[in-house]
Amino acid sequence: MVAQWAAHSYKVRFDPNGGSGTMSDQAFAYGTAQSLAANAFARTGHSFAGWRCGDATYGDGQEVKNLTAEAGATVTMVAQWAVNSYTVSFEANGGSKVASQRVTYGGRATRPTDPKRTGHSFQGWFSDK
């Protein structure tokens, strides 16, 4: 007599963690390496930074194997997000140079030191010339 074995199947569920969009659960079989589905979630002002499952982190589309040995289990991958940052530039329009500022999404630039221009009075910052 020879023992016969069937690998346990399990699924991976994807949690958007504040993002929007949908992703279907993905089927896996114990003992078989398989790539995670590509991220389909989006989050305004953020960039996708990978997946977290317990204490482990995984890249987008990374190949994984044996995330659980439990038959019929669901393993949840939680999207990780990095806040985007932007450069705010100040056009001095003939005045002295004003340093740019790096601002994260949802943040605000701080008022810079007023530029100087010989023979002129600074009138403030405007979005148009």
C-alpha positions in Angstrom: 0.0 0.0 0.0 1.2 3.5 -0.9 -0.2 6.6 0.9 -1.8 9.2 -1.3 -1.8 12.9 -0.4 -3.7 16.0 -1.6 -2.2 19.4 -1.0 -4.3 21.7 1.2 -5.8 24.6 -0.7 -6.2 28.1 0.8 -6.9 31.6 -0.5 -5.3 35.0 -0.2 -7.6 38.0 0.4 -6.4 41.5 -0.4 -7.2 44.3 2.0 -7.0 47.9 0.5 -6.1 49.4 3.9 -7.7 52.8 3.1 -7.3 52.4 -0.7 -10.1 52.0 -3.2 -10.8 49.5 -5.9 -11.4 45.7 -5.8 -9.3 42.6 -6.0 -10.6 39.1 -6.1 -9.3 36.5 -3.7 -6.5 34.3 -5.1 -6.4 30.5 -4.8 -3.2 28.8 -3.6 -2.1 25.2 -3.0 0.3 24.2 -0.2 3.7 23.3 -1.6 3.3 25.3 -4.9 5.0 28.6 -5.4 2.8 31.2 -7.0 3.0 35.0 -7.7 0.7 37.3 -5.7 -1.8 39.1 -7.9 -0.6 42.6 -9.0 -2.0 45.4 -6.8 -5.2 46.9 -8.3 -5.9 49.3 -5.4 -5.3 53.1 -5.4 -5.1 55.7 -2.7 -5.1 59.4 -3.4 -1.8 61.1 -2.4 -0.1 57.7 -1.7 2.0 55.2 -3.6 1.7 51.4 -3.1 4.6 50.1 -1.0 3.8 46.4 -0.9 1.8 43.9 1.2 2.0 43.0 4.9 0.8 39.7 6.2 1.5 39.3 10.0 5.2 40.3 10.5 6.2 39.6 6.9 6.2 42.0 3.9 5.9 41.1 0.3 6.4 43.0 -3.0 3.8 43.5 -5.7 3.5 40.3 -7.7 6.1 38.6 -5.5 6.3 34.8 -5.6 5.2 33.1 -2.4 4.8 29.6 -1.1 3.2 27.9 1.9 1.6 31.0 3.5 -0.4 28.6 5.7 -0.7 24.8 6.1 -4.3 25.0 7.2 -6.8 23.5 4.7 -9.4 26.1 3.5 -7.8 29.0 5.4 -7.8 32.6 4.3 -4.6 34.6 4.5 -5.0 38.4 4.3 -2.5 40.6 2.6 -2.9 44.2 3.8 -1.8 47.0 1.3 0.9 49.2 2.6 1.0 52.9 1.5 3.7 55.5 1.3 2.6 59.2 1.5 3.6 61.1 -1.6 5.6 64.3 -1.3 5.8 67.2 -3.6 8.1 70.2 -4.3 6.5 73.6 -3.9 8.5 76.2 -5.8 8.3 80.0 -5.3 8.9 82.2 -8.4 10.4 85.5 -7.0 9.5 87.2 -10.3 12.8 89.3 -10.4 13.3 89.3 -6.6 15.9 87.4 -4.6 15.8 83.6 -4.7 13.4 81.8 -2.4 14.1 78.1 -1.4 11.7 75.4 -2.6 9.9 73.3 0.1 9.1 69.6 0.2 5.5 69.0 1.3 3.8 65.7 1.9 0.3 65.0 0.6 -2.3 66.7 2.9 0.4 69.0 4.3 0.9 72.7 3.8 3.9 74.7 2.7 5.1 77.3 5.2 5.3 80.9 4.3 8.8 81.6 3.1 10.9 84.6 3.9 9.8 87.5 1.6 12.0 88.0 -1.4 13.8 91.4 -1.8 14.0 93.5 -5.0 15.7 96.8 -5.2 13.3 99.7 -5.7 10.2 97.5 -5.1 7.9 96.5 -2.2 6.9 92.9 -1.8 3.1 92.6 -2.3 2.6 88.9 -1.4 2.4 85.5 -3.1 -0.1 84.8 -5.9 -0.8 81.7 -8.0 -0.7 83.7 -11.3 1.8 86.3 -12.6 
